[in-house]
Amino acid sequence: MAALLFISFIVLIFLGVPVAFSLGLSSLIYLVVADIPLTVIPQRMFGGLNSFVLLCIPGFILAGNLMNAGGITDRIVGFANNCFGHIRGGLGLANVGSSMGFAGISGTALADTASIGSVMIPAMKKEGYGPGFSAAVTASSSTVGPMIPPSLPLIIVGTLASLSIGDLFLAGAVPGLLLGIGLMIPTYLISVKRNYPKGERKSFKAIWKSFTGAFWAILMTVIILYGILGGLFTPTEASIVAVLYAFVIGIFVYKELPIKKIPEIMLSSMTSTASIMLLVGFANLFGWIMVREQIPQLVADSILGVSTNAIIVILLVNLLLLFVGTFMETIAALVILFPVLLPVALQVGMDPITFGVMMVLNLVIGLVTPPVGVCLFVASQIGKVPIGKTAIELLPFIGVSLAILMLVAFVPQVTLFLPSLFE
């Protein structure tokens, strides 16, 4: 029966059915064949969604959309370009820097790719950067988004394992910064090798002026983190504070958020939220069937049957997650696999916070790798460049991402240092 579940899911994926509906339809097929009452579907979907913490997802999505519509993207890009524009390949470095700044607003890689990419890819191409390289820099740097708080995938992890959202946000911050800085290295080296252009050095006054514009976006991340860690509000309440903050900044500070555009922004946010919640609900149903078929125990026994050595087990888990990340959406993979693999990680002495960050980083690397690689597709589409060409350009960036992943997996202090300071 378990084989029927997975075969139907894989077939639906390769037929181009969206992941959420592939999970739901394969679960439905299993339930019908196994003669299980279909009332299980709404029960398990509601059980997966009945969490107060998950209410912060629509809040953070709306806050990000409000900030983006209020002109924050242009200000972040401008500040990053003023800082790095005078260096060889400075526009590429500004692309990565913009993603690091925008990460604190969107919390998702796809939003980063679409927002930053629509500004930076055409600008890079105009300045003489290769289209494939421009798309590759944008797609790879967007993976920083789910690591730097607020992070939607880390919120899901906290919900699944009853872990502190604040600790997870802090744990993801250092790997996120390391990933951003790491991605600047191949960006610079390739730019020097290909003699990509550099701009004029900006004055301190110009840099400071652009910083004051981007400051309000950076401050939102600080307010969210301080509020959660200081016990001023829960993650869900923090998301509402972020919405109010974004509304005030967009209308009264930047003065670029038209009141008449707010209904459109809310509709877009509701659509994004609905798609995520539907995905979580169907993934929870799929996960329940896996537990019923004792798949978690089978996976755990299979991995630990190969070796009980912690290093080998962690490497095997990473290989599995990297593979899954290439064809499954991040949140769906988290809901299904995190409860399955967490006991394995705990058995070899891995901290659950570290494992959560490692798993998210694994899966977001999959966002830039074929066959699904949604960020790869979006960046290639914006850059009007064949996906294969972008994928080749991505290789050095993926190499850096894997190096940071190994650091997270085998050096616990990379993720646990910041949370330990707030205990």
N, C-alpha and C positions, 0 to 999 in steps of 0.2 A: 504493500500500500504506500509506503514511503517513496518507493521508486515512482509510482504514479504521480505523486505530488510534485516531485522534482522534475520529472520528464515533461509534464504538462506546463510547468512554470517556464522551463528553458525553451520549449517550443513556442510558447506565447511571446517570450522576449524576442526571439529571433524572427517572429512574424511581425515585429514592430509594435506590439501592444504595449501601452504605457506600463511601467513597472507596477504602479498601484493596482491597476486592473488585472495584470498578470498574476499578482499575489492573490487577489480576490477570486478570480476565475479558477485558478489551480486549486485553491482551497475549496471552492464550491464543488468541483469535480470530485475531489477526495471525499467530501462529506456525503455526496450522493451515492458514490460507489460503496462507501463504508456504511451506508444506511444510518447515518447520524442525523438527528433532527436539525433542520436548518435554523431553528431558533438559536442555535449556538452562534450563528454569524453576528446578529446584533448584540448578543450578550458579550461576546469576546471583543468585538469592536469597541463597545461602550466601556468595557473594563480597561482597555488600553488607553482610552482617551480621558477617563475619569480621574484626572490628576490636576490639582490646583496649580502646580508648577508649569504645566503645559500651557496655561493661560497666558504666560509671558510671551509665547511665540507670536501671536497676532500683535501684541504691543510692540515688540522689538521690530517686527516687519514694518508696521505703520510708522514707527519713529524713523527708521531708515529711509523709507519712501518720502516722508516729509522733509527730512534733511537734504535728501538728494534733489527733490523738487525745489528746495529753497536755495539752491546754488552752491551747496557744499562741495560737490564734486569738482567744479571749476576752481574753487579756492584751494582745495587740497592739492590738485594738480599744479596750480600756480606756485604754491609754496615749495613743493618738491622740485619743480623745474628751476626755481630761483636758487635752491640749495645745490643742485647737481648739474645744472645746465652747462656750466663752464668746463666740465670734465669730458674727456673723450667718451662718446656714447652717453652723454648726460641725459638725453631724453629717455633712453632706455632705463637708466638708473632712476630717473624721476618717475617712470612708469611703476617700478617696483616700490619706490617710496610712497607713491600715491596709494598703492594697494595696501600698504601697511597702515596708512592713515585712514583709508576708507574702511578697513577691517573693523575698526571700532564703531562704525555706523551700521553696516549691513549685517555682519555676522555670517554671511553666506558667500561662497565662492562664485556662484553664478551671477549674483547681483554685482559683485566686484568686476567680473569679466565684462558684463554688459555695460556698466556705467563708466568705468575707467577706460575700457576698450574703445567705446564709441568716441572718446575724446583723444586718447593717446595713439591708437593705431593709425588713424588718418594723419595725425601730426607727424608721427615717426616716418611714415611712408613719404610724406611731403618733403621731409628733411633729407631723404636719401637712404633711409634704413630699408633693409630687405623686407618685403611683405611677410615672408615666413618667419623671420626673426622677430618682427614687431608683434605678430600674433602669438609666437611662442613665449615671449617675455610677458605678455599680458596674461595668457592662460596660466603659466607657471606661478606668477606672482599672486594670482587670485586665490591660490591655495592657502595663502597666509590668513585670509578672511576667517575661516572657521576655527583658527587657533587663537587669535587675539580676541579678548572679550569685547562685547557680548557675542557668544557663539551658540547658534541654534543646535548644532550636533552635540556640544558639551551639555546643553540643557537636557537633551534627550538622554544622554548617558547618566546624568544625575538623577533623572526621573526613574530610569530603569533599575538603578542599583541603590537608590536612596542615599546618594552621596551629596555632599555640600556643593551647591552650584558655585558659591563663592570660591571654594577651594579649587574647583575645576577650572574656573576662570583664571585664577592665579597660576595654576599649574600649566595652562596652555599659553600664558603670556611669554615666558622665556623661550620655549620652542618656536613660537610664532615670530619673535624678534630674530632669533638665530636663523630661521628659515628665510626671512626677508633679507637679512644681511648676507646670508649665503648665496642667495639668488643674484645678488648684485655682482658677485665675483665673476661668474661666466658672462654676465651681461657686459661688464667692463672689458674682460679679456677678449671676447669675440669682437667687441666694438673697436678695440685697438688693432686687432689683427686685420679687420676689414676696413680700417680707417674711416669709420663712421664719424659724422661731424660733431663738433662741440660749439657751444655758444659763448657769448661774452660773460665774464664774471659780473655778477650783480653786486651792487653796493649793499652795505649793511642795512641802510635805510629801506631799500627795496625788499630785502629778505625779511626784515622786521615787519614791514607793512603786510606782506603776504602771510606771515605767521599769525598776525592778529586776525586775519580773515579766517584762517584754518583753526585758530585757537578754540573757537566755540565747539567745533566738532570733537577735538581732543578732550575738551573739558567734559563732554557728555560721557565719555568712557570713564573718566575719573569719578564723576558723580555716581554712576552706576556701581562701580567697584566699591567705592568708599561706603555708599549707602548699604550695600548688601553685607560687606564685611564688618561694618560698624554696627550692624543690627538695626539700622534706621528703617529698612524696609526689606520685604521678601523679594525674590527675583520677579515675581508677578507684579508686585507693587512698583518695583524698579522700572519695569517696562512701561507702566502708565506714567511714571515721572519722566521717562525718556520721551514719551509722546508729547506731554505738555511742554517739555523743554524744547523739543524740535519745533513745535508749533510757535512758541514765543520767539525763538531765534529766527525762524523763517519769515515771520511776519514783521516783527518789530526791530530786529537787529540787521539781518541781511536785506529785509524788505523786498524779497524776490518770490515769496510764496503767495500766489493769488488766491484769495478766498474762494473764488469760483472753481478753482482746480481741486479743492479739497475733496468733494464728492468722488471725483475720478480717482484720486489717490486712495481713498478709503475702499473703493470698489476693487482696485488693483490689489490692495493689501488683503482684502477678504478672499479674493480669488487665490492668492498665494497661500494664505492660511488654510483655506479649504483643501487645497491640493496636498499640503503637508499633513493635515489631520486625517484625510482619507487614506493617505499612504501609511500613517502610523496605525490607524485602525485595522486595515487589511493585513499589515505586517504582524500585528499582534495576534490576529486570527491564524495566520500562517505559522507563527511561532508556537501557538498553543497546540497545533497539530503536530509540530515537530517534537514537542515535549511528550505528547500522547504516544508518539511512535518511538520515544526514547532516543531520539537523534542526539541530544546533548551528551548523554552518557556514551553513546557510540563514538562520537567525535572525540570526547575526552579520552576514552580508552584507546582509540586509534593513535592519537598523538602521543600519549604517555606510553603506549606499547612500543613505539619506535625508540624512545629514550626517556629517561626520567631526569636527564641532565638539564638544568634550567636554561642554559645557553641554547642548546639544541631545540628545546621545546619552544622557547620564545622565537627563535628563527623560523620554526615550522609554522607557528601562529602567524607571524608576519608574512610569510609566503602565501598562506591561505588568504589572508586579508587583502594583500596586494592583488591577488587573482580575482577575488570577489569584487574588489573596487573597480576593476576594469569593465564590469558589465552591470553592476547593481548600484542603484541610487544610495547615497550615503546614509540617509535616515532610515531607509528600509533595511539596509544591511545592519545598522546598529540595533534596531529593534529585534531583528531575528537572531543575530549572532552574538551580541554582547552577553546575554544571559547564558548562552551556550559555552562561550570561551572564557568567561570570567572565572568559573571554578578551576579551569586548567591553569590560568595565570596565578590564582591564589595558591594552588597546590605547589607551584614551584617558587613561591615566596615573593611574587610581584605585588606591589601596592595597587589597590583598585583604582586610585586616582591616576597613577602612572599608566596603568593599562588602558584606562579610558582615553587619555590623551594620545597614547600610542595608536589605539584603534582608530580614532578620528583622523590622525595624520595619515595612517595607512590608506584609509578610504578616500581622503581628499586627493591623494596622489593619483588615485584611479580616475579622478575627474578630468585629468589631462592625458589619459592614455586610452587608446582604442581598445575594444570596439565601441563602447558607449561614449566615454570622455566628453561630457556635455560642455565643459569649459573649452575643450579643444575645438569642438564643433562651432560654438558661438564665436570664439576668437577668429577662427578661420573664415567664418561667414562675414564678420565685420571687416576683416582684412582682405576679403575677396581673393583668397589664396587656397589652393587644394589642401585638403586635410593631411594628405601624405607628406607634403612639403613641410607643413607646420610640425607634424609628428617627428620628422627627422631633426628639425631645429630644436626640438624640445629635449633631445637626449641628454645634453650636458646639464640642463636644469633638473631633469628627473634624477640624474646622478647626485646632484647636491641635495635634493629632497630625501633621497635614500640614505645619504650620509647623516643628515639630521635625524632621520627616523631611527637609525642605529644608535645614535647618541641618546635619544629619548628612551629607547628600549633597554639599554645596558648601563646608563648612568642615571640612577634614580634622582639624584639631586637636581638634575636639569628641570624636573617637573615639581619636585617636593620642596625645593629651597624657599620659594616665595610663600607657599602655604604655611610652612613651618614658622615663618616670621610672625604670622597672625594668630598663632595658637594661644 
